[in-house]
Amino acid sequence: MKNIPFYIASRYLLAKKGSTAVTFITWLAVGAMTVAVAAMFVIISVFSGLEDLNKDLISNLHADLTLKSASGKTIKNFDQVGKVLSDNKEILNYSRIIEEKVYINFNGKGDIAYLRGVDSAYIKVNPINKDVFYGTYPSFKYSNEVLMENSLDNRLSIPVDSSNHYATVFMPKAGTGIINKEEDIYNKRDILVTGVFPGKDQLDNYIISPIELTEELLSLPKKSAYQIVIKLKNPENADAVKQSLLSSFGKSIEIKTKEEENAAFWKMINTEKMFIYLIFALVIFITTFNLAGAIIILQLDKKEQAKSLISLGFPLSHLRMTYFYTGILIVVSGVITGLMLGTALCYFQLYTEFFRANEVLPFPVKIVGKNYLIVALTASLFGFAISWFFSKISKEYITKS
């Protein structure tokens, strides 16, 4: 036996004959739901693309695991630590890092920068050499060859890979006592810029140098390290490897995963995504009031038909379900067409890159099944709730003249 309320609701929605006002309001509700759903799907897909883009941008800037001393700057007993890391079968490569602030000067221009000293294995952990867009990565034959972040190099106007142009870095000396000469204040060294790389907001104002340069400027012994960065064979096992290393080192070493190193960054991204979702959920909620208007107009227009059905013994609960099903059909139609429209817009952006954040960067888009589910559930939740609420008419409303 047919579901009579659903059959009548489908006739109300699809019948060509009837009140022009009802038809207009009904399809206006469908159109509004379509636009709201499509907009929400596109925006969430853009944020999914941005999430992947940000992961790619920082993938070469942070290691799978980063080891630091729990007390003091320098990691103690590096040979012992290195042996543990070498014996761990989950670790592919590891590299020493010493990082400090320095003052850099070239032709009377000066700036504060971060000097990151690394060993030759660094690019096996963080392949930053792939990001060099002008010049070359340091050969490590000479301790004063450096890689410089692009904006810092531009501000100081340092020629790249020019043996006739050297910048000077100054490292303040630690200590006490009376200062008698310039050498008591700082250590300094001339450096040659062999290449430049984009900082990508994570390494702005950075200089990448051989670790021997930082050891010399800081008067540290050989095989010193402030950090040890680790590349894993399987990055998904980062938490398990972290716990294994912590059990070997005890409380003397502090270890962070890539996600923990960028916790503030990802918290910001996720917060923005949540606020965008809430904003568009509010837009869909406001849009559903078109649905409420469509149900109310339908009740007014079909009041005489409803009175006849009640007189013939049609249950009031079935009449209420008729209006509820009408709302559901409007919501489902809007959700399906909205998701189709949103998908088409996303594929249009993927293939044409028409919309751009700037001259070289198109808005990234990623189509994932989870986004379909999130948008459909959000729109359905509000749509079904509004349909249920406004389908609750009383018998007195139908029978009174």
matplotlib code that plots the C-alpha trace (Angstrom):
import matplotlib.pyplot as plt

x = [0.0, 1.3, 2.4, -0.5, 1.0, 4.2, 2.3, 0.3, 3.4, 5.2, 2.1, 2.2, 5.9, 5.8, 2.3, 2.4, -1.1, -1.8, -1.3, 1.5, 2.4, 2.9, 5.0, 7.1, 7.7, 8.4, 11.0, 12.5, 13.0, 14.7, 16.9, 17.9, 18.8, 20.8, 22.9, 23.6, 24.6, 26.8, 28.5, 29.2, 30.5, 32.9, 34.2, 34.8, 36.5, 38.8, 39.8, 40.5, 42.8, 44.4, 45.1, 47.0, 48.8, 50.0, 51.1, 53.1, 54.6, 55.9, 56.7, 60.4, 60.7, 60.1, 61.3, 59.2, 60.7, 62.8, 65.0, 66.1, 67.8, 65.4, 67.8, 70.0, 70.5, 73.2, 72.4, 74.7, 76.5, 75.8, 77.8, 75.5, 72.4, 73.6, 74.2, 70.6, 69.3, 71.5, 70.4, 66.7, 65.4, 62.5, 64.8, 66.0, 68.3, 69.0, 70.9, 72.4, 71.2, 72.5, 70.4, 70.9, 70.1, 72.8, 73.3, 74.1, 75.6, 76.3, 77.4, 76.1, 72.7, 72.0, 69.3, 68.6, 68.5, 68.3, 71.4, 70.7, 73.8, 73.2, 75.3, 75.5, 72.8, 70.2, 68.8, 68.1, 65.8, 64.4, 65.0, 65.2, 67.5, 64.5, 63.1, 66.2, 64.9, 68.0, 71.6, 72.6, 72.5, 75.9, 78.4, 79.7, 83.3, 83.6, 82.0, 81.1, 78.9, 75.2, 71.7, 69.6, 65.9, 64.6, 63.1, 66.2, 68.5, 66.3, 66.3, 70.1, 70.7, 73.3, 74.5, 74.1, 77.1, 79.5, 83.0, 83.5, 80.7, 80.7, 78.2, 79.3, 77.5, 78.1, 77.4, 77.5, 79.9, 78.7, 80.7, 81.5, 84.2, 85.5, 85.3, 88.6, 88.4, 85.9, 86.7, 85.4, 81.9, 81.2, 82.6, 82.2, 82.7, 82.3, 79.8, 79.1, 75.5, 75.3, 71.5, 68.1, 64.9, 61.4, 60.8, 57.1, 56.3, 58.0, 61.6, 61.5, 64.8, 66.7, 70.2, 71.1, 74.8, 77.2, 77.1, 80.9, 80.1, 77.8, 80.2, 82.9, 80.8, 79.5, 82.9, 81.3, 83.2, 82.8, 79.7, 77.6, 73.9, 70.9, 68.5, 68.6, 66.0, 64.9, 63.5, 61.4, 60.9, 57.1, 56.0, 52.7, 54.7, 56.0, 54.2, 55.3, 59.0, 58.8, 57.7, 60.4, 63.1, 61.8, 62.1, 65.7, 66.7, 64.6, 63.9, 67.2, 65.7, 62.6, 61.0, 58.3, 56.5, 56.0, 52.4, 53.5, 56.1, 53.4, 50.6, 49.8, 49.8, 47.4, 45.2, 44.8, 43.9, 41.4, 39.8, 39.4, 37.8, 35.4, 34.4, 33.8, 31.7, 29.6, 29.1, 27.8, 25.7, 24.1, 23.5, 21.8, 19.7, 18.5, 17.9, 15.6, 13.1, 12.3, 11.3, 9.1, 7.4, 6.8, 5.1, 2.9, 1.9, 1.1, -1.1, -3.0, -3.4, -4.5, -6.8, -10.0, -8.5, -7.3, -10.8, -12.2, -9.7, -10.4, -14.2, -13.5, -11.7, -8.1, -6.2, -4.8, -1.5, -1.3, -2.1, 0.7, 3.0, 2.0, 3.4, 6.4, 7.2, 6.8, 9.5, 11.7, 11.4, 12.3, 15.4, 16.5, 16.1, 18.1, 20.9, 21.3, 21.3, 23.5, 26.1, 26.1, 26.6, 29.3, 31.1, 30.9, 32.4, 35.2, 36.1, 36.0, 38.6, 40.7, 41.0, 41.0, 42.6, 40.4, 40.1, 43.5, 44.7, 47.5, 49.1, 50.8, 48.7, 45.2, 42.8, 43.5, 40.5, 40.2, 37.1, 36.7, 33.7, 33.7, 32.7, 29.7, 28.6, 29.2, 27.2, 24.4, 23.9, 24.0, 21.4, 19.2, 19.3, 18.0, 15.6, 14.0, 13.7, 12.0, 9.7, 8.7, 8.0, 5.9, 3.9, 2.3, -1.1, -4.2, -7.6, -9.3, -7.2, -8.5, -12.1, -12.9, -14.3]
y = [0.0, 3.4, 5.9, 8.3, 11.3, 11.0, 10.6, 13.7, 15.6, 14.7, 15.8, 19.2, 19.6, 18.3, 19.1, 21.6, 22.9, 24.8, 28.2, 30.3, 31.7, 28.2, 27.0, 30.1, 29.9, 26.2, 26.4, 29.5, 27.4, 24.7, 27.3, 29.0, 25.6, 24.7, 27.9, 27.6, 24.0, 24.6, 27.6, 25.6, 22.6, 24.8, 26.6, 23.4, 21.9, 25.0, 24.6, 20.9, 22.0, 24.7, 22.0, 19.9, 22.9, 23.9, 20.4, 20.5, 23.9, 22.8, 19.2, 20.2, 22.6, 20.2, 16.8, 13.8, 13.9, 16.7, 15.9, 18.6, 18.7, 18.8, 21.0, 23.6, 24.2, 21.6, 17.9, 16.1, 12.8, 13.2, 10.0, 7.9, 9.6, 9.0, 5.3, 4.9, 6.6, 4.6, 1.3, 2.1, 0.4, 2.8, 5.8, 6.5, 9.5, 12.1, 15.4, 17.8, 21.4, 24.5, 27.6, 31.1, 34.7, 36.7, 40.2, 40.3, 43.3, 44.0, 47.3, 49.3, 47.5, 45.4, 43.0, 40.4, 36.9, 33.3, 31.3, 27.6, 25.4, 22.0, 19.0, 17.4, 14.9, 17.7, 17.5, 13.7, 14.7, 18.1, 18.3, 22.1, 22.0, 21.2, 24.7, 26.6, 28.7, 30.8, 29.7, 26.4, 24.7, 25.0, 22.4, 22.0, 22.2, 25.6, 26.5, 30.0, 29.1, 29.7, 29.5, 32.6, 33.2, 35.3, 38.3, 38.7, 38.5, 41.1, 43.6, 43.4, 43.3, 40.6, 39.2, 35.5, 33.2, 36.2, 35.6, 39.4, 40.1, 38.8, 39.6, 39.5, 37.8, 38.8, 36.5, 38.1, 36.4, 35.1, 36.0, 38.5, 41.1, 44.3, 44.8, 46.1, 45.5, 44.7, 40.9, 40.8, 41.7, 39.2, 36.7, 37.5, 35.7, 36.6, 34.5, 33.8, 33.4, 30.5, 30.4, 31.7, 29.8, 30.9, 31.0, 30.2, 32.0, 29.2, 30.1, 33.9, 35.6, 32.3, 31.6, 27.9, 27.2, 24.3, 23.5, 24.2, 27.9, 28.0, 25.9, 28.4, 31.5, 30.1, 28.6, 25.1, 21.8, 19.5, 17.3, 19.8, 20.0, 22.0, 19.8, 16.5, 16.1, 12.7, 11.2, 8.1, 5.2, 5.4, 8.9, 7.4, 5.6, 8.9, 8.5, 4.9, 5.8, 8.8, 6.6, 4.1, 6.8, 8.4, 5.1, 4.9, 8.4, 9.0, 12.6, 14.0, 14.4, 16.1, 14.8, 16.4, 15.1, 17.3, 18.0, 19.0, 21.3, 23.1, 22.8, 26.5, 26.6, 23.7, 25.0, 28.3, 26.4, 24.2, 27.2, 29.1, 26.0, 25.6, 29.3, 29.1, 25.9, 27.6, 30.7, 28.7, 26.5, 29.7, 30.6, 27.3, 27.7, 31.2, 29.7, 27.1, 29.8, 29.9, 26.3, 27.4, 30.0, 27.4, 25.0, 27.8, 29.1, 25.5, 25.0, 28.2, 27.4, 23.8, 24.5, 23.6, 20.4, 19.5, 20.2, 17.8, 15.1, 15.4, 15.1, 11.9, 10.4, 11.2, 11.1, 14.5, 12.7, 11.8, 15.4, 16.6, 14.0, 15.3, 18.7, 17.2, 15.1, 18.2, 19.9, 16.9, 16.7, 20.4, 19.8, 16.7, 18.4, 21.4, 19.2, 17.0, 19.9, 21.9, 19.2, 18.6, 22.4, 22.6, 19.6, 21.1, 24.4, 22.5, 20.5, 23.8, 25.3, 22.2, 22.0, 25.8, 27.3, 30.3, 31.7, 32.8, 33.9, 35.9, 35.9, 32.6, 30.7, 29.4, 28.7, 25.0, 22.6, 19.1, 17.0, 14.4, 12.2, 13.5, 17.0, 15.6, 14.0, 17.1, 19.4, 17.0, 16.3, 20.0, 21.0, 17.9, 18.5, 22.1, 21.3, 18.3, 20.2, 23.1, 20.8, 18.9, 22.1, 23.8, 20.7, 20.6, 22.1, 21.6, 20.2, 23.4, 25.3, 23.0, 22.8, 26.4, 28.6]
z = [0.0, -0.9, 1.8, 1.2, 3.1, 1.1, -2.2, -1.5, -0.5, -3.8, -5.7, -3.9, -4.9, -8.4, -9.7, -12.5, -11.7, -8.5, -6.9, -8.5, -5.1, -3.6, -6.6, -6.4, -2.6, -2.8, -5.5, -3.9, -0.8, -2.9, -4.6, -1.4, 0.1, -3.0, -2.9, 0.9, 0.6, -2.4, -0.7, 2.4, 0.5, -1.6, 1.5, 3.4, 0.4, 0.1, 3.8, 3.1, 0.3, 2.5, 5.1, 2.6, 1.2, 4.7, 5.3, 2.1, 3.0, 6.3, 5.5, 4.6, 7.5, 10.5, 11.2, 12.3, 15.7, 17.4, 20.5, 22.9, 26.3, 29.2, 31.1, 29.4, 25.7, 24.8, 24.5, 26.9, 26.0, 22.3, 21.4, 23.7, 22.3, 18.7, 19.4, 20.7, 17.6, 15.2, 16.8, 16.5, 13.3, 12.9, 12.4, 8.9, 9.4, 12.1, 12.1, 14.7, 14.9, 16.8, 16.5, 17.9, 17.1, 15.4, 14.0, 10.3, 8.5, 4.8, 3.3, 6.3, 6.4, 9.4, 10.7, 13.4, 12.1, 13.2, 12.4, 12.2, 12.0, 10.5, 9.5, 6.1, 7.0, 7.5, 4.0, 4.5, 7.4, 6.1, 2.3, 2.4, -0.6, -2.8, -1.9, -3.1, -6.0, -6.6, -6.2, -4.7, -1.3, 0.6, -0.4, 3.3, 2.0, 3.7, 7.0, 6.0, 3.0, 3.9, 2.6, 3.4, 3.6, 0.7, 2.4, 4.7, 1.6, -0.2, 2.7, 3.0, -0.8, -0.5, -3.9, -4.2, -4.9, -5.4, -4.0, -4.0, -1.6, 2.0, 4.8, 8.4, 11.3, 14.9, 17.8, 21.3, 23.8, 27.1, 30.2, 32.8, 33.4, 31.9, 28.2, 26.9, 23.2, 20.4, 20.5, 24.1, 23.0, 20.2, 17.8, 14.1, 10.8, 7.2, 5.3, 1.6, 0.5, -2.0, -2.4, -1.1, -0.1, 0.9, 4.6, 4.2, 7.5, 9.5, 8.7, 8.1, 8.8, 8.9, 7.8, 7.2, 7.7, 8.4, 12.1, 12.3, 11.9, 14.8, 17.0, 16.2, 16.9, 20.1, 21.1, 21.5, 21.3, 18.3, 18.1, 20.1, 19.4, 20.7, 18.9, 17.0, 14.2, 13.1, 9.9, 10.4, 8.0, 8.7, 10.0, 11.2, 14.0, 15.4, 18.7, 19.3, 18.4, 20.7, 23.7, 22.9, 22.9, 26.1, 27.8, 26.7, 27.6, 30.6, 31.7, 30.3, 26.8, 25.6, 22.4, 20.2, 17.1, 14.1, 15.2, 18.6, 17.2, 15.2, 17.8, 17.8, 14.0, 13.6, 16.5, 14.5, 11.3, 13.1, 14.9, 11.7, 10.0, 13.0, 12.8, 9.1, 9.6, 12.3, 10.1, 7.2, 9.5, 10.6, 7.0, 6.3, 9.5, 8.3, 4.8, 6.3, 7.2, 3.5, 4.0, 6.9, 4.7, 2.0, 4.5, 5.9, 2.5, 1.4, 4.5, 3.8, 0.1, 0.7, 3.7, 1.9, 0.6, 4.0, 5.5, 2.9, 3.7, 7.4, 6.7, 4.7, 7.7, 6.8, 10.1, 11.4, 12.0, 8.3, 7.3, 9.5, 8.0, 4.5, 5.3, 7.0, 3.9, 1.8, 3.8, 3.6, -0.2, -0.4, 1.9, 0.0, -3.3, -2.1, -0.6, -3.7, -6.2, -3.8, -3.5, -7.3, -7.9, -5.2, -6.7, -10.2, -8.9, -7.1, -10.2, -12.2, -9.8, -9.8, -13.6, -14.5, -11.3, -12.2, -8.6, -7.2, -3.8, -5.6, -9.0, -8.6, -6.0, -7.0, -4.2, -3.3, -3.3, -2.1, -2.6, 0.2, 1.2, 4.8, 3.5, 1.7, 5.0, 7.1, 4.7, 4.1, 7.9, 8.8, 6.2, 6.9, 10.7, 10.4, 7.5, 9.2, 12.5, 10.8, 8.7, 11.9, 13.9, 11.2, 10.2, 13.7, 12.9, 15.0, 14.0, 15.0, 12.5, 9.7, 10.7, 11.7, 9.0]

ax = plt.figure().add_subplot(projection="3d")
ax.plot(x, y, z, "-o")
ax.set_aspect("equal")
plt.show()
